[in-house]
Amino acid sequence: MNSKETRIDTKCVQGGYRPQNGEPRQIPIVQSTTFKYDTSEDMGKLFDLEASGYFYTRLQNPTNDFVAAKICELEGGSAAMLTSSGQAANFYAVFNIATNGDHVVASASIYGGTYNLFAVTMKKMGIEFTFVSPDCTEEELNAAFRPNTKAVFGETIANPALTVLDIEKFAKAAHAHGVPLIVDNTFATPVNCRPFEWGADIVTHSTTKYMDGHGAGVGGAIVDHGCFDWMAHADKFPGLTTPDDSYHGITYAEKFGLGGAFITKCTAQLMRDFGSIQSPQNAFILNLGLESLHVRIKRHCENGLAVAEFLSKNDKVEYVNYCGLPGDKYHALAQKYLPNGSCGVVSFGIKGGRKAAEEFMKHLKIAAIETHVADARSCCLHPASATHRQMSDEELLACGVYPNLVRLSCGLEDKEDLIADLEQALSFVK
Ligand SMILES: *Cc1c(COP(=O)(O)O)cnc(C)c1O
């Protein structure tokens, strides 16, 4: 059966790797840095990108490619690659098309690490970012573009603010300006949302989160939909539409077409030069997580909703952000983009500010304090004193993170136990 004929649950279990007669049932871990060839001509063809094949695991490894192929099928893309982390995935996805002197429009409601990557580190590389509210009007969004804008970036469900991106609105603006929309789909996962179906062009993941799902391996992925026409905007994307001297003058968009140009360039140039490859061991562990992703996500969502409902009725709680709740600001967008559920992460504010939030967290017994989310084990974090520590109060408010905000990632435990734990910890808040 090819992947077009199967549903998402079957793709989670069996996608990407289809063993032939007598081959291993589980994906093999190809624990080898290098690959052997009979002649120098054979190897030369690989270096010219004339033939496909493996030569060095800093660029590509078969284990990684089996797993990338599964994620590609899950998202409905044309090509995909794994990276060593979600940070590497977002950096590569943007840097593959934007360089010194370019500009990118990004939602202000994004992961703190991504914000720092964009606003501080990539800025030093000469790439300017304009951050817009995910709730901005079409006029405000269009006003953020400049002649040198090369991409638009957002998160389906933002970590930790839990805003929901109006993917169609952002895709429409991106395409009107001749640039692709990159969507970080980490929190929703392709089980709950496939951004390509709403107009996104590139999808990224921190596979460290739900995809791995067990807090076992850091990783990332980039998937290309294969529909953005680089040649139609050739002047904006010279890296894809003019010859690459480091590969004897091939032009990616011509040689690899719509479906292959982006990921081939990203592998051949960025992976070659920066080497943020995922280890084949981690890729194997990631695949074990993917095999149960569809089963686990349902449970994470069920627990998330139950906890959000409980918190929203508790008088020590000032506000609850969970787009699955009917009163939530993003409920309507969630019904459109996330009809089967959102994720297991709930954020909420404890009455009494920063101090009360810290006091409450100290008493939790099941949810541990961790810089992590989307794990089988429940965990929680106070972003203002951890991941978002480097931001000023104004910056915190702009990205939807209040000083009393607690981010709780509901794991796969019994929801009644999770609620009982929250209840006893809240009793300590005066
Ligand atoms: C965690 C996270 C990242 C960064 O991923 P790492 O695997 O930790 O490098 C990027 N985006 C989102 C939405 C995340 O939650």
The ligand as a Gaussian input file, in Angstrom:
#p B3LYP/6-31G(d) Opt

LIG

0 1
 C       11.078000      22.984000      22.034000
 C       10.660000      23.750000      20.866000
 C       11.588000      24.165000      19.900000
 C       13.063000      23.904000      20.050000
 O       13.291000      22.531000      19.932000
 P       14.555000      21.778000      20.599000
 O       14.329000      20.370000      20.148000
 O       14.460000      21.970000      22.073000
 O       15.777000      22.391000      20.011000
 C       11.120000      24.837000      18.800000
 N        9.812000      25.115000      18.653000
 C        8.883000      24.739000      19.558000
 C        7.452000      25.059000      19.336000
 C        9.273000      24.032000      20.698000
 O        8.349000      23.674000      21.595000

